Amino acid sequence: MNQLILQQGLSKELAHFPHILEFAHKKNNTIQLNSFSSNVADCICLYYILEGKFTWIIDSQEHTLYPGDFAMVLPGQCIGGQSSIMNIGALFWIKISTEDNGRLLLGKWSGLTKKEKVSVNQILLINKEQHVLKLKEAHALMHSLQAELQNEEVGFYTRANQLLDELFVLISRQFIRQNNSRRDFPQTFLKLEHALRQDLAHQWTVEEMATLIGMGTTAFTEKAKNYSGFSPLNYLINIRIAEATKLLKRNEVNITDIALNTGFYSSQHFSTTFKKLTGYTPTEFRKNKTTDQ
């Protein structure tokens, strides 16, 4: 298939796809100096290596990529070639815009359900420091996506977006497989806790937490209890209370706001749970801490 570089606003092929900022299928026959300087991504950047060997710096880490390797760079992360060089070889890349300043990775174009979008979003964010995957299935997907964009046959808009959805699902599943293959549950659990802390206001379910690390609900519940001594929901409550105690030390923060921001339904629910676990109401805890200072 022919090489091409499509850019939003310049290429008619992307006129129907405002979320695709760039799509490229490129082959470099010579080393290209100063062609891949380090820059901070403001969108999702996905790269699939077809031929050759590429050495890139992603978020200050050096990665060497070979055919079949797939790299993901999220908004705010930095990528560039070693010494700003684009090596000899062939690759696909696609750049996709996000919503809500990068918090929502899959926009309205995606046909995934809301629940599936949340799961994919969290899996990608929790694994954002891994960057490189083995994902040979992406080869056929990228070729098919190029054909849909160039040929514009009947149903091309739907089909192209379906291929993007399929790509993100594959990436998510591969992250889960890699994490499970390491059999390092404590490390995985720490990543899960980080994801929970990032959005404590969300009403997390056990199923959602299990999905984030690619486990069934029953297996996850057992693992979590063996590792932490708590059921998943009780562990989550402990995280919420721990965060609340930090916020209560700041007198300028309203107790109702603390309750809602840490995932409690109301200030009363927060107060009851807080006293059960600490022996104090939030007001009493704040007063005692203020007195201690």
C-alpha positions in Angstrom: 0.0 0.0 0.0 1.3 3.5 -0.9 2.9 5.7 1.7 1.1 8.8 2.8 0.9 11.5 5.5 -2.6 12.8 6.2 -3.0 15.9 8.3 -6.2 17.5 9.8 -7.1 20.6 7.9 -4.8 19.8 5.0 -6.0 16.4 3.8 -9.5 15.8 2.5 -9.4 12.2 3.7 -9.6 13.5 7.3 -12.5 16.0 6.7 -15.0 13.6 8.3 -12.7 12.7 11.2 -11.9 15.8 13.3 -10.6 13.5 16.0 -7.8 12.1 13.8 -5.2 14.8 13.8 -2.7 12.9 11.7 -2.4 9.5 10.0 0.8 8.3 8.3 2.3 5.3 6.6 5.9 6.2 6.0 9.1 4.5 4.9 12.5 6.1 5.5 15.3 4.9 3.1 17.9 7.1 4.8 18.6 8.4 8.3 16.7 11.7 8.6 18.6 14.2 10.8 16.7 16.7 13.0 13.4 15.2 11.8 12.2 13.9 15.1 13.0 16.4 17.8 11.7 15.8 21.3 8.3 17.4 21.9 5.5 17.2 24.4 2.4 15.5 23.0 -1.0 17.3 23.2 -2.9 14.3 21.9 -2.7 10.5 21.8 0.2 9.4 19.6 0.3 5.7 18.5 3.2 4.2 16.5 3.5 0.8 14.9 6.9 -0.4 13.6 6.8 -2.3 10.2 10.5 -2.5 9.4 13.8 -1.5 10.8 15.0 -0.5 14.3 14.0 2.8 15.9 15.6 4.3 19.0 13.3 6.8 20.7 13.3 8.7 24.0 9.9 8.6 25.6 9.5 10.5 28.9 13.3 10.5 29.5 13.5 6.7 28.9 15.3 5.2 26.0 13.3 2.6 24.0 14.5 0.5 21.0 11.6 -0.6 18.8 11.6 -3.4 16.3 9.0 -4.7 13.8 5.8 -5.7 15.7 6.4 -3.1 18.5 3.8 -0.6 19.3 4.4 2.7 21.2 1.8 4.8 23.0 2.3 8.4 24.1 -0.4 10.2 26.0 -1.0 14.0 26.3 1.7 15.6 28.4 4.3 13.0 27.7 7.4 13.7 25.7 8.7 11.8 22.7 11.6 12.2 20.2 14.2 10.3 18.3 17.6 9.7 19.9 19.7 12.7 18.8 16.5 13.9 17.0 17.0 11.2 14.4 14.3 9.3 12.5 15.9 6.0 11.7 15.8 3.9 8.5 12.7 1.8 8.4 8.9 1.8 7.9 6.1 2.6 10.4 2.5 3.7 10.8 1.5 6.4 13.2 -1.8 8.0 14.2 -2.5 11.0 16.4 -5.9 11.3 18.0 -7.4 14.3 19.9 -8.8 13.9 23.4 -11.5 15.6 25.3 -11.7 17.5 28.7 -8.0 18.4 28.5 -6.9 14.8 28.0 -8.9 13.3 30.8 -11.2 11.5 28.3 -9.1 9.6 25.8 -11.9 8.3 23.7 -14.3 11.0 22.5 -17.8 11.0 21.1 -16.6 9.3 17.9 -16.1 6.0 19.8 -18.9 3.4 19.6 -17.9 1.8 22.9 -20.4 2.0 25.7 -19.8 4.6 28.4 -18.7 1.8 30.8 -16.3 0.4 28.3 -14.8 3.9 27.6 -14.2 4.4 31.3 -12.5 1.0 31.5 -10.2 1.6 28.5 -9.5 5.1 29.8 -8.4 3.9 33.2 -6.3 1.0 31.8 -4.4 3.3 29.5 -3.8 5.9 32.2 -2.7 3.3 34.8 -0.2 1.9 32.3 0.9 5.2 30.8 4.5 4.7 31.8 4.9 1.4 30.0 4.9 3.1 26.5 5.9 0.0 24.4 3.9 -3.1 23.7 4.2 -6.1 21.4 1.1 -5.8 19.3 1.4 -7.5 15.9 -2.4 -7.4 15.5 -2.1 -3.7 15.0 -0.4 -4.3 11.6 -3.7 -5.4 9.8 -5.7 -2.8 11.7 -3.5 0.1 10.5 -3.6 -1.2 6.9 -7.4 -1.5 7.0 -7.7 2.0 8.5 -5.6 3.5 5.8 -7.8 1.8 3.2 -11.0 3.2 4.8 -9.6 6.7 4.9 -8.3 6.6 1.3 -11.1 4.7 -0.5 -14.2 6.2 1.2 -16.3 3.2 0.3 -19.9 2.9 1.7 -19.8 2.8 5.5 -16.2 4.1 5.7 -16.9 6.6 8.5 -18.4 3.9 10.8 -15.8 1.3 9.8 -12.8 3.6 10.4 -14.1 4.5 13.9 -14.7 0.8 14.6 -11.1 0.1 13.7 -10.0 2.8 16.1 -12.1 1.3 18.9 -10.7 -2.2 18.1 -7.2 -0.8 18.3 -7.8 0.8 21.8 -9.4 -2.5 23.0 -6.4 -4.5 21.8 -4.0 -2.1 23.5 -5.9 -2.3 26.7 -6.1 -6.1 26.6 -2.3 -6.4 25.9 -1.5 -4.1 28.8 -3.5 -6.5 31.0 -1.9 -9.6 29.6 1.6 -8.1 30.2 0.8 -7.2 33.7 -0.7 -10.6 34.5 2.3 -12.4 32.9 4.6 -10.7 35.4 2.5 -12.2 38.2 3.4 -9.2 40.2 0.1 -8.5 42.0 1.6 -6.1 44.6 2.9 -3.8 41.8 -0.4 -4.1 40.0 -2.3 -3.3 43.1 -0.2 -0.1 43.7 -1.1 1.0 40.1 -4.8 0.3 40.9 -4.6 2.3 44.1 -3.0 5.2 42.2 -5.9 5.1 39.6 -8.5 5.1 42.4 -6.8 8.0 44.2 -6.9 10.0 40.9 -10.7 9.9 40.8 -12.0 9.1 44.3 -15.3 11.0 43.6 -16.2 8.2 41.1 -18.4 5.5 42.5 -16.1 2.6 41.8 -17.6 -0.9 41.7 -15.7 -4.1 42.3 -16.2 -5.0 38.7 -14.6 -1.8 37.5 -11.6 -2.2 39.8 -11.2 -5.8 38.6 -11.4 -4.8 35.0 -8.6 -2.2 35.4 -6.2 -5.0 36.2 -7.7 -7.6 33.9 -9.1 -10.0 36.4 -12.5 -11.5 37.1 -14.4 -10.1 40.0 -14.1 -13.3 42.2 -10.4 -13.7 41.6 -9.7 -10.0 42.2 -11.7 -10.0 45.4 -9.7 -12.9 46.7 -6.4 -11.4 45.7 -7.2 -8.1 47.1 -8.3 -9.6 50.5 -5.2 -11.7 50.7 -2.9 -8.8 49.8 -4.5 -6.0 51.9 -6.7 -7.8 54.5 -9.8 -6.0 53.2 -12.5 -6.6 50.7 -12.1 -4.3 47.6 -14.8 -1.9 48.8 -13.5 -1.7 52.3 -10.0 -1.1 51.0 -11.5 1.7 48.8 -13.2 3.2 51.9 -9.9 3.2 53.7 -8.3 5.1 50.9 -11.1 7.6 50.9 -10.8 8.1 54.7 -7.0 8.5 54.4 -7.4 11.2 51.8 -10.1 12.9 53.8 -7.9 13.1 56.9 -5.3 15.0 54.8 -8.0 17.4 53.5 -9.4 18.0 57.0 -6.1 19.5 58.1 -6.8 22.3 55.7 -9.4 24.5 57.5 -10.3 26.4 54.3 -11.8 23.2 52.7 -15.5 22.7 53.4 -16.4 19.4 55.0 -19.2 18.8 52.5 -16.8 19.3 49.6 -14.4 16.9 51.2 -17.1 14.3 51.5 -18.2 14.6 47.9 -14.6 14.8 46.5 -13.6 11.6 48.3 -16.6 9.6 47.0 -19.1 9.8 49.8 -22.8 10.3 49.0 -23.3 13.1 51.5 -21.7 14.8 54.5 -23.8 12.6 56.8 -22.6 9.4 55.1 -19.1 10.7 55.4 -19.4 11.7 59.0 -20.9 8.3 60.0 -18.2 6.3 58.1 -15.4 8.6 59.4 -16.4 8.2 63.0 -16.7 4.4 62.6 -13.2 4.1 61.4 -11.4 6.9 63.4 -13.5 7.3 66.5 -14.1 11.0 65.7 -16.5 13.0 63.6 -14.9 15.0 60.8 -15.5 18.2 62.8 -14.0 16.7 66.0 -11.0 15.4 64.0 -10.4 18.9 62.5 -10.7 20.6 65.8 -8.2 18.2 67.5 -5.7 18.6 64.7 -6.0 22.4 64.8 -5.4 22.3 68.6 -2.4 20.0 68.1 -0.8 22.5 65.8 
